Amino acid sequence: MRAFALIPLSACALAGTLDLAVLDEKGAPVAARLKLRDGQGMLVRLAEPLLPIHPRYPELGVVLPGKGKIRTPPGPHTAIVERGTEYRPEEIAVEGDVTRTVR
């Protein structure tokens, strides 16, 4: 399986913004599927301007166009990022301020 980089640029445990960048092997921003789950594992609906994968199936997530800021409700979350079957999905726990590179 191939890898990609997921960089949570900043996050806050209070209602706020999660700033993400998804990079390919060469470091260029690439589109990916994003799902956000709350502390109980329930899907968090992400608001505009992100494009849903399918309007009738929110559990499929939204399109993250390489970089993006996601408004989040209060509490801990898990961000799940997928690029396709040839890549490993990445999950990161988001609680408080984090800066981390996932490859």
ROVEX-19197 format. One line per 2 residues: number of its first residue (from 0); for each residue x, y, z of N, C-alpha, C. Coordinates in nm, 2 decimals, decimal comma, padded with zeros to 4 digits. Example, Ala and Ser with C-alpha at 12.3 -4.5 7.8 and 13.67 -1.06 7.14 Angstrom:
2
0> 01,32 -00,57 00,78 01,23 -00,45 00,78 01,32 -00,33 00,78  01,28 -00,22 00,71 01,37 -00,11 00,71 01,29 00,00 00,79;
END
This chain:
103
0> 00,08 -00,12 00,00 00,00 00,00 00,00 00,09 00,12 00,00  00,04 00,23 -00,06 00,11 00,35 -00,07 00,06 00,44 00,05;
2> 00,15 00,54 00,08 00,12 00,63 00,19 00,10 00,77 00,14  00,04 00,85 00,22 00,03 00,99 00,20 00,04 01,06 00,33;
4> 00,07 01,19 00,33 00,09 01,26 00,45 -00,04 01,34 00,49  -00,08 01,33 00,61 -00,19 01,40 00,67 -00,14 01,49 00,77;
6> -00,15 01,62 00,76 -00,09 01,71 00,85 -00,20 01,80 00,92  -00,24 01,76 01,05 -00,33 01,85 01,12 -00,25 01,98 01,16;
8> -00,28 02,08 01,09 -00,20 02,21 01,12 -00,24 02,27 01,25  -00,37 02,26 01,29 -00,40 02,31 01,42 -00,54 02,26 01,46;
10> -00,57 02,24 01,59 -00,70 02,20 01,63 -00,73 02,25 01,77  -00,85 02,26 01,81 -00,89 02,30 01,94 -01,00 02,21 02,00;
12> -00,99 02,18 02,13 -01,10 02,09 02,19 -01,23 02,17 02,20  -01,23 02,30 02,21 -01,35 02,37 02,21 -01,40 02,38 02,07;
14> -01,53 02,43 02,05 -01,58 02,45 01,92 -01,48 02,53 01,84  -01,45 02,49 01,73 -01,35 02,57 01,66 -01,32 02,51 01,52;
16> -01,19 02,52 01,48 -01,15 02,48 01,34 -01,04 02,38 01,35  -01,05 02,28 01,26 -00,95 02,18 01,24 -00,89 02,22 01,10;
18> -00,76 02,24 01,10 -00,69 02,29 00,98 -00,60 02,17 00,93  -00,64 02,11 00,81 -00,58 01,99 00,76 -00,51 02,01 00,63;
20> -00,40 01,94 00,60 -00,34 01,93 00,47 -00,32 01,79 00,43  -00,35 01,74 00,31 -00,32 01,61 00,27 -00,22 01,62 00,15;
22> -00,11 01,55 00,16 00,00 01,57 00,07 00,03 01,43 00,01  00,07 01,44 -00,12 00,11 01,31 -00,19 00,26 01,28 -00,16;
24> 00,32 01,18 -00,22 00,45 01,14 -00,20 00,56 01,25 -00,22  00,52 01,35 -00,31 00,61 01,45 -00,35 00,59 01,58 -00,27;
26> 00,49 01,58 -00,18 00,46 01,69 -00,10 00,36 01,79 -00,15  00,29 01,75 -00,26 00,19 01,84 -00,33 00,05 01,81 -00,26;
28> -00,03 01,91 -00,25 -00,16 01,89 -00,19 -00,25 01,80 -00,29  -00,32 01,71 -00,23 -00,41 01,62 -00,31 -00,54 01,60 -00,24;
30> -00,65 01,58 -00,32 -00,78 01,56 -00,27 -00,79 01,43 -00,20  -00,88 01,42 -00,10 -00,90 01,30 -00,02 -01,04 01,30 00,04;
32> -01,08 01,19 00,08 -01,21 01,17 00,15 -01,19 01,20 00,30  -01,27 01,27 00,36 -01,26 01,30 00,50 -01,39 01,27 00,58;
34> -01,38 01,20 00,69 -01,49 01,17 00,78 -01,44 01,22 00,92  -01,53 01,28 00,99 -01,50 01,32 01,13 -01,60 01,25 01,22;
36> -01,55 01,19 01,33 -01,63 01,12 01,43 -01,61 01,19 01,56  -01,71 01,19 01,64 -01,70 01,25 01,78 -01,65 01,15 01,87;
38> -01,64 01,18 02,00 -01,58 01,10 02,10 -01,65 00,96 02,12  -01,78 00,96 02,08 -01,86 00,83 02,09 -01,86 00,75 01,96;
40> -01,78 00,80 01,86 -01,77 00,73 01,73 -01,88 00,76 01,64  -01,97 00,86 01,67 -02,08 00,90 01,58 -02,02 01,00 01,48;
42> -02,08 00,99 01,36 -02,04 01,07 01,25 -02,08 01,22 01,27  -01,99 01,31 01,25 -02,01 01,45 01,26 -02,04 01,51 01,12;
44> -02,16 01,57 01,11 -02,19 01,63 00,97 -02,10 01,75 00,95  -02,03 01,75 00,84 -01,95 01,87 00,81 -02,02 01,96 00,72;
46> -02,01 02,09 00,75 -02,09 02,19 00,68 -02,02 02,24 00,56  -02,09 02,33 00,48 -02,03 02,39 00,37 -01,90 02,46 00,40;
48> -01,81 02,48 00,32 -01,81 02,46 00,17 -01,76 02,33 00,13  -01,75 02,23 00,21 -01,70 02,10 00,17 -01,81 02,02 00,09;
50> -01,77 01,96 -00,01 -01,86 01,88 -00,10 -01,88 01,74 -00,05  -02,00 01,70 -00,02 -02,02 01,56 00,02 -01,99 01,46 -00,09;
52> -01,94 01,34 -00,05 -01,92 01,24 -00,15 -02,05 01,20 -00,22  -02,15 01,19 -00,14 -02,29 01,16 -00,19 -02,39 01,23 -00,10;
54> -02,48 01,31 -00,16 -02,57 01,39 -00,07 -02,67 01,30 00,01  -02,70 01,18 -00,03 -02,79 01,10 00,05 -02,72 01,01 00,15;
56> -02,59 01,00 00,14 -02,51 00,91 00,23 -02,40 00,99 00,30  -02,43 01,06 00,40 -02,33 01,14 00,47 -02,22 01,06 00,53;
58> -02,25 00,93 00,56 -02,15 00,84 00,62 -02,03 00,82 00,53  -02,04 00,86 00,40 -01,93 00,84 00,30 -01,83 00,96 00,32;
60> -01,87 01,06 00,39 -01,77 01,17 00,41 -01,78 01,28 00,31  -01,68 01,37 00,31 -01,67 01,48 00,22 -01,54 01,48 00,15;
62> -01,53 01,56 00,04 -01,41 01,58 -00,03 -01,33 01,69 00,03  -01,21 01,66 00,07 -01,11 01,76 00,12 -01,02 01,79 00,01;
64> -01,02 01,91 -00,05 -00,94 01,94 -00,17 -00,79 01,97 -00,14  -00,72 01,88 -00,07 -00,58 01,90 -00,04 -00,56 01,97 00,09;
66> -00,61 02,09 00,10 -00,60 02,16 00,23 -00,74 02,22 00,26  -00,77 02,23 00,39 -00,90 02,28 00,43 -00,91 02,31 00,57;
68> -01,00 02,39 00,61 -01,04 02,42 00,75 -01,18 02,37 00,77  -01,19 02,29 00,88 -01,32 02,23 00,91 -01,37 02,28 01,04;
70> -01,49 02,33 01,05 -01,55 02,38 01,17 -01,59 02,26 01,25  -01,55 02,25 01,38 -01,58 02,14 01,46 -01,66 02,18 01,58;
72> -01,75 02,09 01,63 -01,82 02,12 01,75 -01,73 02,09 01,87  -01,77 02,12 01,99 -01,68 02,10 02,11 -01,66 01,95 02,13;
74> -01,54 01,92 02,19 -01,51 01,78 02,23 -01,41 01,71 02,15  -01,36 01,59 02,19 -01,26 01,52 02,11 -01,32 01,46 01,98;
76> -01,24 01,44 01,88 -01,28 01,39 01,75 -01,18 01,30 01,70  -01,22 01,22 01,60 -01,13 01,14 01,52 -01,15 01,18 01,37;
78> -01,04 01,22 01,31 -01,05 01,25 01,16 -01,00 01,13 01,09  -01,08 01,08 00,99 -01,04 00,97 00,91 -01,03 01,02 00,77;
80> -00,91 01,00 00,71 -00,88 01,04 00,58 -00,84 00,93 00,49  -00,91 00,92 00,37 -00,88 00,81 00,28 -00,85 00,87 00,14;
82> -00,77 00,80 00,06 -00,73 00,84 -00,07 -00,77 00,74 -00,18  -00,81 00,62 -00,14 -00,85 00,52 -00,23 -00,79 00,39 -00,19;
84> -00,82 00,28 -00,26 -00,78 00,15 -00,21 -00,63 00,12 -00,22  -00,56 00,20 -00,30 -00,41 00,18 -00,31 -00,34 00,25 -00,19;
86> -00,41 00,33 -00,11 -00,35 00,40 00,01 -00,41 00,35 00,14  -00,33 00,35 00,24 -00,38 00,32 00,38 -00,46 00,43 00,43;
88> -00,58 00,41 00,49 -00,66 00,52 00,55 -00,58 00,56 00,68  -00,59 00,69 00,71 -00,52 00,74 00,83 -00,63 00,79 00,92;
90> -00,61 00,76 01,05 -00,70 00,81 01,16 -00,61 00,89 01,26  -00,66 01,01 01,29 -00,59 01,08 01,40 -00,69 01,13 01,50;
92> -00,65 01,12 01,63 -00,73 01,17 01,74 -00,70 01,32 01,75  -00,81 01,40 01,76 -00,80 01,54 01,77 -00,86 01,59 01,90;
94> -00,77 01,64 01,99 -00,82 01,69 02,11 -00,71 01,79 02,16  -00,75 01,92 02,17 -00,66 02,02 02,21 -00,57 02,06 02,09;
96> -00,46 02,13 02,11 -00,38 02,18 02,01 -00,28 02,06 01,97  -00,28 02,03 01,84 -00,19 01,93 01,79 -00,12 01,98 01,66;
98> 00,00 01,93 01,64 00,07 01,95 01,52 00,14 01,81 01,50  00,11 01,74 01,39 00,16 01,61 01,37 00,16 01,58 01,22;
100> 00,26 01,51 01,18 00,27 01,46 01,04 00,24 01,31 01,04  00,15 01,26 00,96 00,12 01,12 00,95 00,16 01,07 00,81;
102> 00,25 00,97 00,80 00,29 00,92 00,67 00,25 00,77 00,66;
END
